[in-house]
Amino acid sequence: MPQHARNTPVCRDCDGFATAAITTGTRNRDGSRATLRVTCRSCQGTGHTAPAAVLARAGR
């Protein structure tokens, strides 16, 4: 039997890529490139959003 994965919504701001490494173009003393690690503020680096349990369906 196939195992079903949990359906967790992907963050709409980062599309699931919550952490990015950005090269600044400068080099450190040892010759390696200086990079910055940036995380998504909306999902705090998880890539997924919490289920919206507080939303209510409005209608007839």
C-alpha positions in Angstrom: 0.0 0.0 0.0 1.3 3.5 -0.8 2.0 5.7 2.2 0.2 9.1 2.0 2.1 12.2 3.0 0.6 14.9 5.1 -0.7 17.7 3.0 1.0 20.8 4.4 0.5 24.1 2.6 3.7 25.6 1.2 4.6 29.2 2.2 3.4 31.6 -0.4 6.2 34.1 0.1 9.2 31.7 -0.4 7.5 28.8 -2.3 9.0 26.2 0.0 12.6 27.5 -0.4 12.8 29.0 3.1 16.6 29.5 3.3 18.8 31.1 0.6 22.6 31.5 0.4 23.6 34.8 -1.3 27.1 35.4 -2.4 28.3 38.9 -1.8 31.1 38.8 -4.4 33.8 39.5 -1.8 36.3 37.0 -0.5 37.4 36.1 3.0 41.1 36.0 4.0 41.3 32.2 3.3 40.0 32.7 -0.3 36.5 31.5 0.3 33.5 33.6 -0.8 31.6 35.6 1.7 27.9 34.4 1.8 24.8 35.5 3.6 22.1 33.1 4.8 18.7 34.6 4.6 15.5 32.9 6.0 11.9 33.6 5.1 10.2 35.9 7.7 6.7 34.5 7.0 7.4 30.9 7.8 10.5 31.3 10.0 12.6 29.0 7.8 10.3 26.0 7.7 9.0 26.4 4.2 5.4 25.6 5.2 2.6 27.6 6.7 0.5 26.6 9.6 -3.0 25.4 8.7 -5.6 28.2 9.0 -7.8 26.8 11.7 -9.3 30.1 12.5 -10.7 30.7 9.0 -14.4 30.1 8.8 -16.4 29.3 5.7 -18.9 31.9 5.0 -21.9 31.2 2.9 -25.4 29.8 3.0 
